[in-house]
């Protein structure tokens, strides 16, 4: 019988109440590390041109793009068919996003944890953008620009909603104060008569 990784001596002290698939996580880390190693081995013979330097503008651009792409993969309604084999739908969220939880065991659960977590997906998406940027910098910058612009647009939408909600709360408070003062003024005038 095969023991789970968490039951082996080296990992026996790891609190595994949620039945975390440590072995499957190790497989995913191996895939990521292997992909990077393979890429470096493939591109390493090209010298400096194989790995172009990113300036601060590129880092900001690809950072914003990574943020948006990870949210689309992990939270968007449209990408639900990609996540569906690995996650369970929980509920709708704001801004056309969903809340999901991973399901299954082993690799199914580990992949569900990965593709439903924006923080977990970040290194995968950033690695892919950096690798493609080394191969096709102009095209990658264009695609990244689209997602970066979308990210900025999202923040503006959220800011607009926040300001609108703040104005609505201010108006409601003003009306409540007005009603309260009107009631107390009516009581004061009734007592004066």
N, C-alpha and C positions, 0 to 999 in steps of 0.2 A: 504494500500500500504506500502511496506517495504522501509524504507529509507536506503540509503547507509550510511556506518559508517561515512564517511567524512561529511555527512549532519547533523549528530546528534550534539547536543549542545557541548559535550565534545571535539569533533573533528572538529567543524565548522571553526576554525581558520586555519586549515591545508590547504595550497595551493594545490589544487588538479586539476591543469590544465591538467595533463596527464591522468586524470580519473583513478588514482591508486586504486587498489582493497584492501583498508586497512583491511576490514573484512577478506578477503582471506589470506592476509599476517598474520593476527592474528591467523587464523586457522593453517597455516603452522608452526608458532611459537609454537602453542599449541601441534601440532603433535611432534615437536622436543623435547619440554620440557616434554611432556607425555612419549615419548619413553625413555628419560634419567631417568625420575622418575621411570618408570616401571622397567627399567634395574636395577637401584639402589635397588629398593624394592626386586626384584628377587634375585640379587646377594649379597645383604647386609648381609644376614645371614651367609655368608662364612668367615667372618673375614678378616684378612689380605690377605689371598689367593684369596679372591674374586676380589680384585683390586690390582694386582701386581704393584709395583713401577716401573716407567720408569726411566732409567738412561739417561744421556745426549746423549749417542749413540742411544738409542731408540727414543728419541725426534727428533734427526736429521734424523734418518732413516724414521720415520713415517711422519715427515715434508716433506721430499722429495717425499715420496710416495703419500701423500695427494696432493701435488702440481701436480704431474703427473696425478693422477686419476681424479682430478677435471678438468684438461685440456682435458682429453680424453672424459669425460662425456659432458662437455660444448662446446667443439670446434671441436672434431674429426669427419671426414666424416663417419667413421664406426658406430658411435653412433647416427647418424642423425635419424634413425627410432625411437629411444627412445624420441627424442626431437620434432619430426615432428608434433605430435598432439597439441603442445603448442607454437610452434615458426614458424616464416616465414623466409625462406631462403633469405639472402640479397646478399652475394657474397662469392666467394672463397678467402681464405687468403693464406699466405705463409705456408709452412710446413704441407700441407694437413689438414689445419684447415678451418673453415667456420665462416662467420659473419652472425648472425641471430638476429631477434628481436621477442620479445614475441607477441602473438596475442590473440584475444578473450577478454573475460571479466571475472571478478570474479576469481574463482579458476583456470580456464584454464590460464588466464593471469599471476596469481601469480606463478603457477608452471612453466610457461614459463620463467618468470623472474628468478626464482631460478635455473633451470637447464641450463640456457644459460649464467650464471654468475659464473666465477671461484671463485670469492671472496665470493659469497653467498653460494656456494656448500662446501667451505672449512670446516666449522664447522660440516656439515653433514657427510662428508667423514672422517674427523678426529675422530668424535664421533664413527662412525662405526668401524674404525680401532682400536681405544682404547678398545671398547667393545669386539671385537673379540679377541684382544690380551689378554684380561683377561681370556677368555675361552680357547684359543688355541695359546699360545705365540709362540711356535716354528714355527707353520704353518703360523701364521700371519707375523712373521719376514721374512720368506721366500718370501711370496707374496709381502710384503712391499719392500724387497730387490730388487725384479725384477723391481718394479716401480721406486725405487730410482736409480738403475743403468740406467734405461731408461732416467730418468731426467738428470743425468750426461752426458749421451750420447747425449741428445738433446742439452745441453749447448755446448758440444764440436763441434757438427755439426754447430751450430750457430756461434761459434767462428771461425771455419774454413771458413765459408762463409764470415764473417766479414773481416778476414785477406785477403782472396782472393779478395774481393771487394776493399779493401784498396790498394792492390798491383796493381789492374787494374787501379784505379784512379791515382796512382802514375805514372804508365807507360804512361797513356793518357796525364797527365800534362807534363811529360818529353818530350813526342813527340811534344806536342803543343809548348813548349818552344824551342825545337830544330828547329821546322819549323819557328817559329817566329824569332829566331836568324839567321837562315839560310836566311830568307827573308831580314832581316836588313843588314846582311853581304853582300848579293848580291847587295843591294842598295848602300852600302858604296863603294864597289869595282866598281860599275857602275859610281858613282859620281867621283871617283878618276881617272878614265880614261878619 
